[in-house]
Structures are given as structure tokens and as C-alpha cells.
């Protein structure tokens, strides 16, 4: 773990970005969709429910929701319902996170980059397009393109392979603990920008936002 108020003394050979809540401001969109999903069943949706779902793949989230809703075995239908809801909201409201454009540009000028997202391909493409990244981030891996999505290492291992960088020499930018676990399982260093408050976000280097001047200064020095 990087000591507080210091920047890392290491330089990665490649970077893999998460998407939802990290590059594109989709977590509020997910929250809107999840709130509607719960409301359709007469249930409220709040921080505890959000904490359990954030960073999960659609498949894993729908299995958990099926249990929560007392609809065991109905995971695929719930996944379809949630995907339709969140796609509509992201199409209407999705936008790049503050500072994301600058950080991506700084990183891409220096090392190979990729995106590794637990979202299914259909949704990942929508999010990157709405965030304005489709033309710049051409190497992407979606959650439905690996056998085991985050928190397993598969998605990050594939992304590192595609940019030709050994995981131990790469860094992952993540906003969720689920994503951090996946990157760490792959052997990568991690930069954390937590979406939800977390007293001990377990990244190697944590900042509050991609707009953090220290982050930009660090990347510019690679």
C-alpha cells in the first residue's frame, strides 16, 4: 500500500482501465436502473444493496438478485430486465467521469492501454461511446467474454495479453473492491478511485478522483 500523500515510485509498462464508475459515469445510471428493478418488486434500494452489487458482473448480480427477490432460478430473466433498464439510462445520461479524458490521453501517450469491464459487451460499447472513448480505447475485454469475470483474474489477464504486457509490469485503475481483487489476483499493481466511501480501499495507490493533480503529475513523469 502506498503511504498517504505520496505518489508511487514505480512506472508501469501498460495500463488497464475499468470502465463503469471509473472512465464513464455509469454508476448513477446503474443505481437508477437498480432502483426501478427493486421498486417493481415493492422493495427499496439503498447503500447496502448498492454495496453488494457494485463491481459485480451482470451474471453474478442477477444470481444474487434472484435470491434477494425470492425468484431462485430466474437469474437470466432478471439479467435481461436489468440490462434493458441500464442500457436505456446510459444511452440517455452516460458521460465521461471528471478527469477521465485527460488521464486516458496522458497514459495512452506513454504506454499501451486497454479496458477490462465486468459489463457485457453490448453495454460496454454503449458506455465507451457515450463517454467519448470508442475511437481511443480500441482494446477492450467485456465480462461476457471470459469464463470467470471479476473478482477472478481472467479479464485482466486477457487484457494484459492483448496489449503485450506482463501483468506484474502493468497497473489497473479501479473504482470497486471487486475490481481490485481481480487485478490483484492477476498480479497487477492497482490505482484506486473508489466510487463508494471505503476507509481502507485496498489499492497500491488511492486518489479521490481522476482530477487529482498528483495523479496527473505522476503519469506525466512516466
N, C-alpha and C positions, 0 to 999 in steps of 0.2 A: 504493500500500500504506500502511495506517495505521501510524504509528510505534508501537512497542511501548509498552504500558502507558498508552495514550491512547484516548479514545473519539472517534468521528467528530464533525466539526463540521458535518455535513450532516443534513438531515431529509428522509426520503423522502415522496413523495405516495401511495405504495402499497407493499405488501409481498406477495411471492410466496414461499411456503414449499415446500421439498421435503418429502417425507413419510418414506420409508424411512430410518431411522437419524438422522433429524432431528426429526420430530414423534413418530413411533412407533418403538418399539424392535424393529424387524423384522430388522435386520442379523443378530443371532444366530439368528433363525428361518431366514433365507436360508442362513446357514452350516450349520445342521443339515441343511437340505434338500440343499444342495450336497454336503455330506459323504456323505450317503446316495447321491446320484446318482453320485458318483465311486466309492464303495465297491461299488456294483452292477457296476461295470466293473473291479473289482480295483485301483483307484487310490486313492492317498491325497490328501487335500485339506488344504492349509495356507495360510500367509500369502501366498506368491507367487501361488497360484491365486486367492485371495480378492482380492488387489490388482488382478489382471487383470479381475475380474468386477464389482467394486463400482461402483455407479452406472450400469452398462450397462442398456439396455433388454433385455427378455426375448428379443426377436428377435435383437439383436446378440450377447447372451450365448450363445444357443443355437447360433448360427453358429460362434462361437469354440469352443464345447464340442464341436461336431461334428468340428472339425479335431483338437482335443485327443484325442478318443476314437477317432479314425480312422474316423469314421462320416460322412464327407462326404456331403452331400445329405440327412442325417437331422435337420437342424435343427428343423423343425416338430414332429417326434415328441419330440425332446429337450425342446423348449419346453413341450409338453403335460405331459411327465413331471415336469419341474421345477416347473411351475405347480401341479400337483396336490399335490406334496410340500410346497411352501412354504405353500400355502393352508391345508393341514391343520395345519401347525405354528403359523401366525399365529392361526388360529381357536382354538387351544389355549393359546397363550402370549403373544400380542400385547398390548402395553400402551404407554401414553404414555411418552415419554422424560422423565427428570427435568427439571423446569423448563418443559416444553413448554406445559402448561396455562396457567401464569402469563404466559409470553411471548405466547402467542396472544391471551389476554384483553387484555393491555396494548396490543398492536398494534391489535387489532380495535376498540378503543375510540377509536382515533385516526385510522386510515387504512383504506382498502379493502384486503381481503386475499383471497388465492387460494392454491390448492395446485397445483403442477406436478410431476408424478411420472412417472418412466420406467416405473413398473409399469403393467400392463394394467388397464383399468377394473375388471374383476372383483376383482383383488387390491387395488387402491387403495381400493375401497369397504369391503372387509373390514378393511384396516388402519386406516382412519379410524374405523370403527365400534368396533373393539377399543380404539383409543386414546381414544375418547370425544369425537371431534371432528365427527361426522357432522352434528350439529344446528347447529354454529357455522361450519364452513367449507363453505359451500354452493357456492362457485365453484371447481371443480376441473377439471384437464385431465390426462388419462392418456396414457401412452406410446403406446397403440394408437389414439389419436385424432388423431395428427398424422402427416404423411408421413415426417418425419425426427425421431426422438426425440433426446434429449441424446446427444452433445455439440452437436448442431445447435441453433440458436436457436428453432426453431419453437414448442416447447412454452411457452417463456417469452413469446414474442411474443403467442401466443394468450391466455395468462393475463392479461397486461397489458391487452390489448384488452378482455377481458371485465370487468375492474374499472375500465376507463375511464381508465387512467393511461399516459402515455408511458413507454416503458422507461427512458429516460435519467433519469426522475424517480422510478423505482422501485428497490427493493432486493430481492435474492433471498437467502434463507437456505439454505445448502447444506452438506452434510457430505462430498461427494466432489469430486475434481478434475473428473470428467466433468460433474457438475452445474455447477460453477463455469464451465467453458468454455462451456456452453450459455447461462448467464446473461450472461456477458461478451460472447458473440457477439451477444446481443440488445441490448447497450448498457447493461446494468444495473450498478449497484453491487452488491457482494456482501458478505454476512456469512458467515464460515466457522466451522463447528463440526466439525472433522474427525473422522470415525469411526476411521480408521486413522492411526497416527503419521505425521506429514509435517513434515520440517524447515522447509520453505518453502511452506506452504499458500498458494496464490496468491489469497487473498481480499483485499478492501479493508480489512476489519476481521475479525480472527480471535479467537475465545474458545474456551476448552476445553470449555465446557458451557453449555447454556441456563440453568443455575442461576447463572451468573456475575453477581454483584451489579452490576458495571459495565454489563453489557448491559441489565439491568432499569432501572438509573438513566438510561441513555441514552434508552431507549424512553419512559420515563415523562416525559421532558423534551420530547417532540415537541409 
